[in-house]
Amino acid sequence: MDQIRIIDGINHAIAKLRALTQTNVQQGWRYCNEDIPYPVATQPECWENWSIAQRNDKDYITWSAGRQVIWLTQRFLVPQDLQRYPLAGLGLRLVLTWWAESAEIFVNGQLVQEGDLFDSSTRMLLTSTVVPGEEFAVALRLVSPGHDIGGLMRSQILYEATNHDIDPGFVADELAVLQKYSANFEPEKLATLAKAVAEINWDMVSQPTEFMRSLTRLRQQLSTIENSNFRIQNSQNSIQMLGHAHLDLAWLWPVSETWDVAVRTFESVLKLQQEFPDFTFCHTTPALYAWIEQHRPDLFKAIKQQVAAGRWEIVGGMWVEPELNLIDGESIVRQILYGQRYVQKTFGQLTTVAWVTDSFGFCWQLPQLLKQGGIDYFVTQKLHWNDSTKFPYGAFWWQSPDGSQIFSLMSPPNVAGVMDTNPITMASYAIDWEIQTSLKEAFWLPGVGDHGGGPTRDMLQVARRWQQSPFFPKLEFTTASEYLLFAKRGLLAKVSRLKVASCVENLSVGSVGSVGREESRTEQRGGGKGQSQTTKEIPVWNDELYLEFHRGCYTTHADQKRYLRRCEGLLYQAELFAALKTIATGQAYPKTELEEAWKKVLFNQFHDILPGTSIPEVFVDANQAWQEVEEVTEEILEESLNAIASKITLPPPPKPNAQAIIVFNPLNWQRSEVIAISLAISLPVSIPVGSIEWEVYDCFGEKIVSQVRHDQAQHIQNHDNNNDNLSYSQIELLFLASNIPSVGYRVFWLCSNDVELSIELSPDSRFPIPDSLLGGVRACFQSFPQDLDPPQPPLIRGEPNSKSPERAIPRSGDLAPQPPLIRGEPNSKSPFFKGDLGGSPSLKTCPRGGYRFPIPNSRFPIPDSRFPIPDSR
C-alpha cells in the first residue's frame, strides 16, 4: 500500500507539472463534411456556423471511409498563463496525430504542412516566442483512407522553452523516466524520489523565475543523492540511434511514385546531416540505389560521400526487401548475389547486415544463405506483429537446419510507420529491452517510414535536447553493424561471466562432476526444431521465423505466384541450356539479358508485390515485367536448344519417313515422363485423319507404346498454302519417354504409314514450361506433394519434315538439322474414375495401351456442399 501511495504521489506531481505547459484541445474542433474551396474553408469568419465535432470513447474524431473530406477548424488564443504559470516567452507547438490519406494544415490561411497515412503526426511550431493575446487560426483538411475511416486521434497545445532551457513539461518527463527506471530496477529508491518531488514549491507557480529555481534545486538534489545516485545516471545506460526511412517499393502507390519519394527522402537526409553532424542514417535496397545512380547522379555522388564518411550505412544484403517464404532457394541466392555484388562494386564494401524489417516471415534456411553471402547479422521487427504468440527473444542466434548461425536482432516495434524521439517512448522501450536481454544499450530508429520520409528536424532537435539531461540514458548515433557487434560481444561477455561464476559456485561445494555437466549443457546448440539454449546462453532459435499475421497474402493474387514459379523455372532452364550451348558451340553466353531478367524477377519479389498486398496499379507494372522475362528467357531457351540440337548426330532412322524427336531433361536426375506432342498435319480431303497410323521408336529402333488423341483433332487453316484439295488438322500424340538422362537428352523417332504426309509442329507447343493459363495450352501435371514445386517437364525437339531419308540422317561427322521445339507434358490423368463420392470408383482402362482417354461423365453429384457456419454474433 505504501508503494502504491508513493507512486501515486509521484504521478500526481508529474501531472501537475505537465498541466502548466500542455493542454488537450480535442474538444474544440468545429467541422464541415463538405469539400468547400480552400479560400472559404480557411477563413475564421466562416466557421461560426459549423458544429463542434463529436469524439468517441477513445477521444478520437472520426468520419466515414472512402476518401471522404472533412474540414476541422479551431482558433487558439494564447492565454496569460496555464494553471497560474505565465507563458510569455515560451515557444508554442501544435501536436497532432491523424489517420488520413491526405492531411493539409493551414495556419492563418497559409498552408504550412502536409502529411498522409505514414507521415501521420507533427509537432508543428506555431511561434518560437508567444505573446499573450496572440491568436492562431488553424484549419485541417483531412481525407479518409479508401479502405478505412479517418481519424484525428490527438491534438494538443504545448508550450516549451527554447534554446535547450528546461521548462515544467521537460522536468515532468525527466521525473517520469526516473520513476520508470526506479520502479523496474531499484524500487527502493522510489521513496527517495517521492520525497524530493514533495519539496517542489507549488506556491511559486505564478512566479516563473522562482518556480524554475525550485525545479532546478530538485534536479540538483536528485543528481547528488547518496553515491551512485539514481540508476539512470549509470554511464553504461544508453540509447543508440540510427536514422531510418522504410520505403516500400510499391504498396498503396505505384513504383513510379517510389522513385520520387526516394529522391525527396534522400535529399532531406543529406540536408539534415549538414545541420546535425552526428546524425547517421541507413537504408536498404540496391535496386533503389541503382535507379538513383542512373537518374540522379548528383544525388548519388552525395550519398557515396556520406557512405565513405561513415554517416550513411548500406544495409539490406539483398536486391530488394523480398518476400522470403514464397520464392525458391535460387531466388534467395540471387537476391543476395546481385545485392552484394552491386554494393561491393559501387561502395567498395559488402553489406554485413540483412535488414528486412517488413517482410512477412522468414524461411528456416535463410541463415545459411546469408552467411554464405558474407552477411553477419539479421534484423527484423516484423515478429512484434504476431497476433497470437509473443516472440520470446530480442537478441539471439538464428540457426539453419545445417547448423549455420547468424546473430539476429528484433529491432524496436514500429506498427504506425513513425518512430519519433519522444523521451517517454524511448525510455520505456530501453527498459523493456534491458529486462528482456540484460543489455543496457538499446537500439532506436527514428524516422518516418513506409512511404519514405526519414527523421524530421524536430525529431533530431528533441534528441539533441535530451542528450543534455542527466536523468536520461546517453543518446548517441551509431550504425547497425556497430551496434550489432557491440550487442553480440556484450552478450558473449555475459555468458563467459556466468560460466565462470557457475564453475566457482560448483567448485565451492566440491562438485567437480557437476562442472563438466554444466559446461556440456551450456555448449549445446539447439538440438531440435524450435528449441533454444538454457538461460545461461545466448538463445538459439532453431526454426523458421513465422509471422502470425498477414496470412492471407499466400492466397491473394494467385497470378503473381504463378508468374513467379514460371519465371523461376524459365530462368533456370535458360541459364542451363545457354551455358551448355556456349560449351558445345562456343557461342556467346547471354549474360546481360539473363541478369536483367533476373533483376526484374527479384524486383517483383518485393514483400508488397509478390504477396499481393498492393493496389491494382502495381500489378499492371508487375505483369508487364513478368511477361518481359518470359519473352526473353523463352527466346534464349529456344536459341540454345536449337544450337545444342545442331551438334547432335542422329542414329539411323527405323523407317525412311521417320522424323527425329529430341527430348531434353533439364533436371539433375533421370526422368521418365509421358510426352504430349501437338501435330499439325495436311491430308487429301479423301483421306480421314483417323486412318493414319502413328508409331514412335526409341533411339535403338524399338517400337514403344504411343497413343493418338483423335478426340482432340481440330480442323485448322493453313495460312501458307490455301489448297482446297487438302484438309488441315491438329492432333495430339502421346508416348512414354523413358530414362531421359539428368541434364541430358534422348532421341525418339516419329513414323506414319503415309510417306507423303506433311507434318508441322503446332506453334502452341514450342515452349517447355507447362502452364495452362500462361502458355495458352493445356497441361496435365504429375501429382506432387503440396509443399513441393511441380517437376519441370522434359524439353522436346522434333526434326523438320524431310521427304528424303538422306536429309534426315546426317553423315558421320555432319551436324544434324535443327529440330524445332515442342511442348512435353507430364501426365497424371490415368486412371480416371467416375461415380459419386459415396461409392467405389469405376476404373477404366486405356484402349490399346494408351495414356489418356475421354470419360463420358466425370461429374460428381454432391447433394449439398455448403459448410454449416454457426452464428457467432
TABEL-V639833 format. One record per residue. N is the residue number from 1. RES is the residue in one small letter. SS is DSSP state (A for helix, B for strand, O for the rest). Layout:
BEGIN
N,RES,SS ; N,RES,SS
END
This chain:
BEGIN
1,m,O ; 2,d,A ; 3,q,A ; 4,i,A ; 5,r,A ; 6,i,A ; 7,i,A ; 8,d,A ; 9,g,A ; 10,i,A ; 11,n,A ; 12,h,A ; 13,a,A ; 14,i,A ; 15,a,A ; 16,k,A ; 17,l,A ; 18,r,A ; 19,a,A ; 20,l,O ; 21,t,O ; 22,q,B ; 23,t,B ; 24,n,B ; 25,v,O ; 26,q,A ; 27,q,A ; 28,g,A ; 29,w,O ; 30,r,B ; 31,y,B ; 32,c,B ; 33,n,O ; 34,e,O ; 35,d,O ; 36,i,O ; 37,p,O ; 38,y,A ; 39,p,A ; 40,v,A ; 41,a,A ; 42,t,O ; 43,q,O ; 44,p,A ; 45,e,A ; 46,c,A ; 47,w,O ; 48,e,O ; 49,n,O ; 50,w,O ; 51,s,B ; 52,i,B ; 53,a,O ; 54,q,O ; 55,r,O ; 56,n,O ; 57,d,O ; 58,k,O ; 59,d,O ; 60,y,O ; 61,i,B ; 62,t,B ; 63,w,B ; 64,s,O ; 65,a,O ; 66,g,O ; 67,r,O ; 68,q,O ; 69,v,B ; 70,i,B ; 71,w,B ; 72,l,B ; 73,t,B ; 74,q,B ; 75,r,B ; 76,f,B ; 77,l,B ; 78,v,O ; 79,p,O ; 80,q,O ; 81,d,B ; 82,l,B ; 83,q,O ; 84,r,O ; 85,y,B ; 86,p,B ; 87,l,O ; 88,a,O ; 89,g,O ; 90,l,O ; 91,g,B ; 92,l,B ; 93,r,B ; 94,l,B ; 95,v,B ; 96,l,B ; 97,t,B ; 98,w,B ; 99,w,B ; 100,a,O ; 101,e,O ; 102,s,B ; 103,a,B ; 104,e,B ; 105,i,B ; 106,f,B ; 107,v,B ; 108,n,O ; 109,g,O ; 110,q,B ; 111,l,B ; 112,v,B ; 113,q,B ; 114,e,B ; 115,g,B ; 116,d,O ; 117,l,O ; 118,f,O ; 119,d,O ; 120,s,O ; 121,s,B ; 122,t,B ; 123,r,B ; 124,m,B ; 125,l,B ; 126,l,B ; 127,t,B ; 128,s,O ; 129,t,O ; 130,v,O ; 131,v,O ; 132,p,O ; 133,g,O ; 134,e,O ; 135,e,B ; 136,f,B ; 137,a,B ; 138,v,B ; 139,a,B ; 140,l,B ; 141,r,B ; 142,l,B ; 143,v,B ; 144,s,O ; 145,p,O ; 146,g,O ; 147,h,O ; 148,d,O ; 149,i,O ; 150,g,B ; 151,g,B ; 152,l,B ; 153,m,B ; 154,r,B ; 155,s,B ; 156,q,B ; 157,i,B ; 158,l,B ; 159,y,B ; 160,e,B ; 161,a,O ; 162,t,O ; 163,n,O ; 164,h,O ; 165,d,O ; 166,i,O ; 167,d,O ; 168,p,A ; 169,g,A ; 170,f,A ; 171,v,A ; 172,a,A ; 173,d,A ; 174,e,A ; 175,l,A ; 176,a,A ; 177,v,A ; 178,l,A ; 179,q,A ; 180,k,A ; 181,y,A ; 182,s,A ; 183,a,A ; 184,n,A ; 185,f,A ; 186,e,O ; 187,p,A ; 188,e,A ; 189,k,A ; 190,l,A ; 191,a,A ; 192,t,A ; 193,l,A ; 194,a,A ; 195,k,A ; 196,a,A ; 197,v,A ; 198,a,O ; 199,e,O ; 200,i,O ; 201,n,O ; 202,w,A ; 203,d,A ; 204,m,A ; 205,v,O ; 206,s,O ; 207,q,O ; 208,p,A ; 209,t,A ; 210,e,A ; 211,f,A ; 212,m,A ; 213,r,A ; 214,s,A ; 215,l,A ; 216,t,A ; 217,r,A ; 218,l,A ; 219,r,A ; 220,q,A ; 221,q,A ; 222,l,A ; 223,s,O ; 224,t,O ; 225,i,O ; 226,e,O ; 227,n,O ; 228,s,O ; 229,n,O ; 230,f,O ; 231,r,A ; 232,i,A ; 233,q,A ; 234,n,O ; 235,s,O ; 236,q,O ; 237,n,O ; 238,s,B ; 239,i,B ; 240,q,B ; 241,m,B ; 242,l,O ; 243,g,B ; 244,h,B ; 245,a,O ; 246,h,O ; 247,l,B ; 248,d,O ; 249,l,O ; 250,a,O ; 251,w,O ; 252,l,O ; 253,w,O ; 254,p,O ; 255,v,A ; 256,s,A ; 257,e,A ; 258,t,A ; 259,w,A ; 260,d,A ; 261,v,A ; 262,a,A ; 263,v,A ; 264,r,A ; 265,t,A ; 266,f,A ; 267,e,A ; 268,s,A ; 269,v,A ; 270,l,A ; 271,k,A ; 272,l,A ; 273,q,A ; 274,q,A ; 275,e,A ; 276,f,O ; 277,p,O ; 278,d,O ; 279,f,O ; 280,t,O ; 281,f,B ; 282,c,B ; 283,h,B ; 284,t,O ; 285,t,O ; 286,p,A ; 287,a,A ; 288,l,A ; 289,y,A ; 290,a,A ; 291,w,A ; 292,i,A ; 293,e,A ; 294,q,A ; 295,h,A ; 296,r,O ; 297,p,A ; 298,d,A ; 299,l,A ; 300,f,A ; 301,k,A ; 302,a,A ; 303,i,A ; 304,k,A ; 305,q,A ; 306,q,A ; 307,v,A ; 308,a,A ; 309,a,O ; 310,g,O ; 311,r,O ; 312,w,B ; 313,e,B ; 314,i,B ; 315,v,O ; 316,g,O ; 317,g,O ; 318,m,O ; 319,w,O ; 320,v,O ; 321,e,O ; 322,p,B ; 323,e,O ; 324,l,B ; 325,n,O ; 326,l,O ; 327,i,O ; 328,d,O ; 329,g,A ; 330,e,A ; 331,s,A ; 332,i,A ; 333,v,A ; 334,r,A ; 335,q,A ; 336,i,A ; 337,l,A ; 338,y,A ; 339,g,A ; 340,q,A ; 341,r,A ; 342,y,A ; 343,v,A ; 344,q,A ; 345,k,A ; 346,t,A ; 347,f,A ; 348,g,O ; 349,q,O ; 350,l,O ; 351,t,O ; 352,t,O ; 353,v,B ; 354,a,B ; 355,w,B ; 356,v,O ; 357,t,O ; 358,d,O ; 359,s,O ; 360,f,O ; 361,g,O ; 362,f,B ; 363,c,O ; 364,w,O ; 365,q,O ; 366,l,A ; 367,p,A ; 368,q,A ; 369,l,A ; 370,l,A ; 371,k,A ; 372,q,A ; 373,g,O ; 374,g,O ; 375,i,O ; 376,d,O ; 377,y,B ; 378,f,B ; 379,v,B ; 380,t,B ; 381,q,O ; 382,k,A ; 383,l,A ; 384,h,A ; 385,w,A ; 386,n,O ; 387,d,O ; 388,s,O ; 389,t,O ; 390,k,O ; 391,f,O ; 392,p,O ; 393,y,O ; 394,g,O ; 395,a,B ; 396,f,B ; 397,w,B ; 398,w,B ; 399,q,B ; 400,s,O ; 401,p,O ; 402,d,O ; 403,g,O ; 404,s,O ; 405,q,B ; 406,i,B ; 407,f,B ; 408,s,B ; 409,l,B ; 410,m,B ; 411,s,O ; 412,p,O ; 413,p,O ; 414,n,O ; 415,v,O ; 416,a,O ; 417,g,O ; 418,v,B ; 419,m,B ; 420,d,O ; 421,t,O ; 422,n,O ; 423,p,A ; 424,i,A ; 425,t,A ; 426,m,A ; 427,a,A ; 428,s,A ; 429,y,A ; 430,a,A ; 431,i,A ; 432,d,A ; 433,w,A ; 434,e,A ; 435,i,A ; 436,q,A ; 437,t,A ; 438,s,O ; 439,l,O ; 440,k,O ; 441,e,B ; 442,a,B ; 443,f,B ; 444,w,B ; 445,l,O ; 446,p,O ; 447,g,B ; 448,v,B ; 449,g,O ; 450,d,B ; 451,h,B ; 452,g,O ; 453,g,O ; 454,g,B ; 455,p,O ; 456,t,O ; 457,r,A ; 458,d,A ; 459,m,A ; 460,l,A ; 461,q,A ; 462,v,A ; 463,a,A ; 464,r,A ; 465,r,A ; 466,w,A ; 467,q,O ; 468,q,O ; 469,s,O ; 470,p,O ; 471,f,O ; 472,f,O ; 473,p,O ; 474,k,B ; 475,l,B ; 476,e,B ; 477,f,B ; 478,t,O ; 479,t,O ; 480,a,A ; 481,s,A ; 482,e,A ; 483,y,A ; 484,l,A ; 485,l,A ; 486,f,A ; 487,a,A ; 488,k,A ; 489,r,A ; 490,g,A ; 491,l,A ; 492,l,A ; 493,a,A ; 494,k,A ; 495,v,A ; 496,s,A ; 497,r,A ; 498,l,A ; 499,k,A ; 500,v,A ; 501,a,A ; 502,s,A ; 503,c,A ; 504,v,A ; 505,e,A ; 506,n,A ; 507,l,A ; 508,s,A ; 509,v,O ; 510,g,O ; 511,s,O ; 512,v,A ; 513,g,A ; 514,s,A ; 515,v,A ; 516,g,A ; 517,r,A ; 518,e,A ; 519,e,A ; 520,s,A ; 521,r,A ; 522,t,A ; 523,e,O ; 524,q,O ; 525,r,O ; 526,g,O ; 527,g,O ; 528,g,O ; 529,k,O ; 530,g,O ; 531,q,O ; 532,s,O ; 533,q,O ; 534,t,O ; 535,t,O ; 536,k,O ; 537,e,O ; 538,i,O ; 539,p,O ; 540,v,B ; 541,w,B ; 542,n,O ; 543,d,O ; 544,e,O ; 545,l,B ; 546,y,O ; 547,l,O ; 548,e,O ; 549,f,O ; 550,h,O ; 551,r,A ; 552,g,A ; 553,c,A ; 554,y,A ; 555,t,O ; 556,t,O ; 557,h,O ; 558,a,A ; 559,d,A ; 560,q,A ; 561,k,A ; 562,r,A ; 563,y,A ; 564,l,A ; 565,r,A ; 566,r,A ; 567,c,A ; 568,e,A ; 569,g,A ; 570,l,A ; 571,l,A ; 572,y,A ; 573,q,A ; 574,a,A ; 575,e,A ; 576,l,A ; 577,f,A ; 578,a,A ; 579,a,A ; 580,l,A ; 581,k,A ; 582,t,A ; 583,i,A ; 584,a,A ; 585,t,A ; 586,g,O ; 587,q,O ; 588,a,O ; 589,y,O ; 590,p,O ; 591,k,A ; 592,t,A ; 593,e,A ; 594,l,A ; 595,e,A ; 596,e,A ; 597,a,A ; 598,w,A ; 599,k,A ; 600,k,A ; 601,v,A ; 602,l,A ; 603,f,A ; 604,n,A ; 605,q,O ; 606,f,B ; 607,h,O ; 608,d,O ; 609,i,O ; 610,l,O ; 611,p,O ; 612,g,O ; 613,t,O ; 614,s,O ; 615,i,O ; 616,p,A ; 617,e,A ; 618,v,A ; 619,f,A ; 620,v,A ; 621,d,A ; 622,a,A ; 623,n,A ; 624,q,A ; 625,a,A ; 626,w,A ; 627,q,A ; 628,e,A ; 629,v,A ; 630,e,A ; 631,e,A ; 632,v,A ; 633,t,A ; 634,e,A ; 635,e,A ; 636,i,A ; 637,l,A ; 638,e,A ; 639,e,A ; 640,s,A ; 641,l,A ; 642,n,A ; 643,a,A ; 644,i,A ; 645,a,A ; 646,s,O ; 647,k,O ; 648,i,O ; 649,t,O ; 650,l,O ; 651,p,O ; 652,p,O ; 653,p,O ; 654,p,O ; 655,k,O ; 656,p,O ; 657,n,O ; 658,a,O ; 659,q,B ; 660,a,B ; 661,i,B ; 662,i,B ; 663,v,B ; 664,f,B ; 665,n,B ; 666,p,O ; 667,l,O ; 668,n,O ; 669,w,O ; 670,q,O ; 671,r,B ; 672,s,B ; 673,e,B ; 674,v,B ; 675,i,B ; 676,a,B ; 677,i,B ; 678,s,B ; 679,l,B ; 680,a,B ; 681,i,B ; 682,s,B ; 683,l,B ; 684,p,B ; 685,v,O ; 686,s,O ; 687,i,O ; 688,p,O ; 689,v,A ; 690,g,A ; 691,s,A ; 692,i,O ; 693,e,O ; 694,w,B ; 695,e,B ; 696,v,B ; 697,y,B ; 698,d,O ; 699,c,O ; 700,f,O ; 701,g,O ; 702,e,O ; 703,k,B ; 704,i,B ; 705,v,O ; 706,s,B ; 707,q,B ; 708,v,B ; 709,r,B ; 710,h,B ; 711,d,B ; 712,q,B ; 713,a,B ; 714,q,B ; 715,h,B ; 716,i,O ; 717,q,O ; 718,n,O ; 719,h,O ; 720,d,O ; 721,n,O ; 722,n,O ; 723,n,O ; 724,d,O ; 725,n,O ; 726,l,B ; 727,s,B ; 728,y,B ; 729,s,B ; 730,q,B ; 731,i,B ; 732,e,B ; 733,l,B ; 734,l,B ; 735,f,B ; 736,l,B ; 737,a,B ; 738,s,B ; 739,n,B ; 740,i,B ; 741,p,O ; 742,s,O ; 743,v,O ; 744,g,B ; 745,y,B ; 746,r,B ; 747,v,B ; 748,f,B ; 749,w,B ; 750,l,B ; 751,c,B ; 752,s,B ; 753,n,O ; 754,d,O ; 755,v,O ; 756,e,O ; 757,l,O ; 758,s,B ; 759,i,B ; 760,e,B ; 761,l,B ; 762,s,O ; 763,p,A ; 764,d,A ; 765,s,A ; 766,r,O ; 767,f,O ; 768,p,O ; 769,i,O ; 770,p,O ; 771,d,O ; 772,s,O ; 773,l,O ; 774,l,O ; 775,g,O ; 776,g,O ; 777,v,O ; 778,r,O ; 779,a,O ; 780,c,O ; 781,f,O ; 782,q,O ; 783,s,O ; 784,f,O ; 785,p,O ; 786,q,O ; 787,d,O ; 788,l,O ; 789,d,O ; 790,p,O ; 791,p,O ; 792,q,O ; 793,p,O ; 794,p,O ; 795,l,B ; 796,i,B ; 797,r,B ; 798,g,B ; 799,e,O ; 800,p,O ; 801,n,O ; 802,s,O ; 803,k,O ; 804,s,O ; 805,p,A ; 806,e,A ; 807,r,A ; 808,a,A ; 809,i,O ; 810,p,O ; 811,r,O ; 812,s,O ; 813,g,O ; 814,d,O ; 815,l,O ; 816,a,O ; 817,p,O ; 818,q,O ; 819,p,O ; 820,p,B ; 821,l,B ; 822,i,B ; 823,r,O ; 824,g,O ; 825,e,O ; 826,p,O ; 827,n,O ; 828,s,O ; 829,k,O ; 830,s,O ; 831,p,O ; 832,f,O ; 833,f,B ; 834,k,B ; 835,g,O ; 836,d,O ; 837,l,O ; 838,g,O ; 839,g,O ; 840,s,O ; 841,p,O ; 842,s,B ; 843,l,B ; 844,k,O ; 845,t,O ; 846,c,O ; 847,p,A ; 848,r,A ; 849,g,A ; 850,g,O ; 851,y,O ; 852,r,O ; 853,f,O ; 854,p,O ; 855,i,O ; 856,p,O ; 857,n,O ; 858,s,O ; 859,r,O ; 860,f,O ; 861,p,O ; 862,i,O ; 863,p,O ; 864,d,O ; 865,s,O ; 866,r,O ; 867,f,O ; 868,p,O ; 869,i,O ; 870,p,O ; 871,d,O ; 872,s,O ; 873,r,O
END
